[in-house]
Amino acid sequence: MSDPRRIVELYVNVDLSVLTDENGSIITTRTAVFRRSQVLFRCHLKLDDGTTYFTPPAGTQWVFMIDNSYSSTHPDLVVSDNAQFNIGSDWGDLDADNGKICWRINTATDALTTEMGEAASKQMSAELWMLPIAGDPSLIIQFLVDVKNIVGDVGADAGLIYTNTNMLKFDGDDIVLLFPDGSVAQRWSRS
C-alpha cells in the first residue's frame, strides 16, 4: 500500500451543491468512513455543465467537518482545518486554483469515539466550506456519510499517528532496519 490512508474520490457540482459521478450524474449513495482511521479526500469541483472546473477566489482557505448535531454550540466531531488541505504530496493532480482540491481527515477523535459508543454505524453530515479572503464563508456542499464503528481499537486514545520514516532501507541486496539515530537494528540478507 503506497498511502496508509483510504482515498476517496469526490466529484461536486458546485452550482447545485450535490455529489456527482465523474460524468456529472447525481449520486445519492452515502460515503462511508470508519472511526479511528485516516482518509484522504480528492475532490473535483465542477460547474453545472459537468466539464468546467470551478475556480475558487485567490487565497481561498478551506474547512471540512463531520457531525450529527445541528446545534451551533455542539463541538464538531471531526474537523479538518486549512492546514490539512491541498498538501502537494497527497495528489499528483492537485490544482487548487482550478477546482482540484484534497484534504486529510482524522476520525480518531475522542469526541467521535464518545458519540459512536457501541453503535455499529451512525448517519452523519459532512460539510465542505470555502473561506475566501474577501467575503463570507460559503458552504460548497453538505452530504451524508455513514460513520462506521470498529470492533478493534488500535493504539492509544490520543489517536493514530502516521509518520513517514526512513527506518527500513535497502543496502545492496540486504534489507536494513535502522534505529532512529541511523544505526543498524537488524539486517536481512537473501542468502
C-alpha positions as CSV (number, residue, x, y, z in Angstrom):
1,M,0.0,0.0,0.0
2,S,1.6,3.3,-1.1
3,D,-0.5,5.5,1.2
4,P,-1.7,4.5,4.6
5,R,-4.9,6.4,4.2
6,R,-8.0,5.4,2.5
7,I,-8.5,7.6,-0.6
8,V,-12.0,8.8,-1.5
9,E,-12.5,10.5,-4.9
10,L,-15.3,13.0,-4.9
11,Y,-17.0,15.0,-7.7
12,V,-19.0,18.0,-6.7
13,N,-21.4,20.1,-8.8
14,V,-20.8,23.4,-7.0
15,D,-23.8,25.1,-8.7
16,L,-26.3,22.5,-7.3
17,S,-24.2,21.6,-4.2
18,V,-24.5,17.9,-4.9
19,L,-22.2,14.9,-5.3
20,T,-21.9,13.5,-8.8
21,D,-20.0,10.8,-10.5
22,E,-17.2,11.6,-12.9
23,N,-19.7,12.1,-15.8
24,G,-21.8,14.6,-13.8
25,S,-24.7,12.3,-12.9
26,I,-26.0,13.0,-9.3
27,I,-25.2,10.2,-6.9
28,T,-27.2,9.5,-3.7
29,T,-25.2,6.8,-2.0
30,R,-23.5,7.8,1.2
31,T,-19.8,7.9,1.7
32,A,-18.6,5.6,4.4
33,V,-15.8,6.5,6.8
34,F,-14.5,4.4,9.7
35,R,-13.9,5.6,13.3
36,R,-10.2,5.9,14.2
37,S,-9.0,6.0,10.6
38,Q,-7.3,8.4,8.3
39,V,-9.0,9.3,5.0
40,L,-7.8,11.4,2.1
41,F,-10.5,13.1,0.0
42,R,-9.5,14.1,-3.6
43,C,-12.2,16.4,-4.8
44,H,-13.1,17.7,-8.3
45,L,-15.1,20.9,-8.0
46,K,-17.1,21.3,-11.2
47,L,-19.8,23.7,-12.6
48,D,-23.2,22.5,-13.6
49,D,-22.1,21.7,-17.2
50,G,-20.1,18.8,-15.7
51,T,-16.9,19.6,-17.5
52,T,-15.8,23.1,-16.5
53,Y,-13.8,23.2,-13.2
54,F,-14.8,25.7,-10.6
55,T,-12.2,28.4,-9.9
56,P,-12.0,29.4,-6.2
57,P,-11.0,33.0,-5.4
58,A,-7.3,33.5,-4.9
59,G,-6.1,32.8,-1.4
60,T,-9.2,30.8,-0.5
61,Q,-8.9,28.7,2.6
62,W,-11.0,25.6,3.4
63,V,-12.5,23.6,6.3
64,F,-14.2,20.2,6.4
65,M,-16.3,18.8,9.2
66,I,-18.4,15.8,10.1
67,D,-21.1,15.9,12.8
68,N,-24.6,14.7,13.6
69,S,-25.8,17.7,15.6
70,Y,-27.2,20.9,14.0
71,S,-26.7,22.9,17.2
72,S,-24.2,25.8,16.9
73,T,-23.0,25.1,20.4
74,H,-22.2,21.5,19.8
75,P,-18.5,20.9,19.0
76,D,-17.9,19.2,15.7
77,L,-16.9,15.6,15.9
78,V,-14.3,15.6,13.1
79,V,-12.7,18.8,11.7
80,S,-10.0,19.3,9.1
81,D,-8.8,22.9,9.0
82,N,-7.0,24.6,6.2
83,A,-3.6,23.1,7.2
84,Q,-5.0,19.7,6.2
85,F,-5.9,20.9,2.7
86,N,-4.0,20.8,-0.6
87,I,-0.8,19.1,0.5
88,G,1.2,18.6,-2.7
89,S,2.3,15.1,-1.9
90,D,-1.3,13.9,-1.4
91,W,-2.3,14.1,-5.0
92,G,-0.3,14.3,-8.2
93,D,-3.3,16.0,-10.0
94,L,-3.7,18.7,-7.3
95,D,-4.6,22.0,-8.8
96,A,-6.4,24.0,-6.1
97,D,-6.6,27.2,-8.2
98,N,-8.5,25.2,-10.8
99,G,-11.0,23.2,-8.7
100,K,-9.0,20.1,-7.8
101,I,-8.6,20.1,-4.1
102,C,-7.8,17.5,-1.5
103,W,-7.8,17.2,2.3
104,R,-7.0,14.8,5.1
105,I,-9.4,13.8,7.8
106,N,-8.7,12.0,11.0
107,T,-11.6,10.2,12.6
108,A,-9.5,9.2,15.6
109,T,-11.1,11.9,17.8
110,D,-12.3,11.3,21.4
111,A,-15.5,13.2,20.5
112,L,-16.4,10.8,17.7
113,T,-15.5,7.8,19.8
114,T,-17.8,9.0,22.6
115,E,-20.6,9.8,20.1
116,M,-20.4,6.4,18.5
117,G,-20.5,4.5,21.7
118,E,-21.4,0.9,20.9
119,A,-23.4,1.7,17.7
120,A,-22.3,-0.2,14.6
121,S,-22.8,2.9,12.5
122,K,-24.4,6.4,12.5
123,Q,-25.5,8.6,9.7
124,M,-23.9,12.0,9.9
125,S,-23.5,15.1,7.7
126,A,-20.2,16.3,6.2
127,E,-19.7,19.8,5.1
128,L,-17.0,21.4,2.9
129,W,-16.7,25.1,3.4
130,M,-14.8,27.7,1.3
131,L,-13.3,30.6,3.2
132,P,-12.4,33.3,0.6
133,I,-10.1,36.1,1.8
134,A,-12.7,38.8,0.9
135,G,-16.2,37.7,1.7
136,D,-18.2,35.4,3.9
137,P,-17.7,31.6,4.3
138,S,-19.5,29.7,1.6
139,L,-20.9,26.1,2.1
140,I,-19.8,24.3,-1.1
141,I,-21.6,21.0,-0.2
142,Q,-23.2,19.2,2.6
143,F,-23.6,15.4,2.1
144,L,-24.4,12.3,4.1
145,V,-21.8,10.0,5.5
146,D,-22.1,6.7,7.3
147,V,-19.6,6.7,10.1
148,K,-18.9,3.0,10.8
149,N,-17.7,1.9,14.2
150,I,-14.8,-0.5,14.6
151,V,-14.5,-3.7,16.7
152,G,-10.8,-3.4,17.5
153,D,-9.2,-0.3,19.0
154,V,-5.6,0.0,17.8
155,G,-3.3,2.4,19.5
156,A,-3.7,4.9,22.4
157,D,-6.8,7.0,22.9
158,A,-4.8,10.0,21.6
159,G,-5.3,8.7,18.1
160,L,-3.4,7.0,15.4
161,I,-0.4,8.9,14.1
162,Y,1.1,8.2,10.7
163,T,4.7,9.2,10.4
164,N,6.8,8.9,7.2
165,T,10.0,7.3,8.3
166,N,13.2,6.0,6.8
167,M,13.6,3.2,9.2
168,L,13.7,0.4,6.6
169,K,16.2,0.7,3.7
170,F,17.9,-1.3,1.1
171,D,21.7,-1.8,1.3
172,G,22.8,-3.6,-1.8
173,D,20.9,-6.9,-1.7
174,D,20.2,-6.6,2.0
175,I,17.2,-5.0,3.8
176,V,18.2,-3.0,6.8
177,L,16.1,-1.9,9.8
178,L,17.5,1.3,11.4
179,F,17.2,2.8,14.8
180,P,16.0,6.5,14.9
181,D,19.7,7.6,15.2
182,G,20.6,5.8,12.0
183,S,22.4,2.8,13.4
184,V,21.6,-0.7,12.2
185,A,19.0,-2.5,14.3
186,Q,18.6,-5.6,12.1
187,R,19.9,-6.7,8.7
188,W,18.3,-9.4,6.4
189,S,20.2,-11.0,3.5
190,R,18.9,-13.2,0.7
191,S,21.3,-15.9,1.5
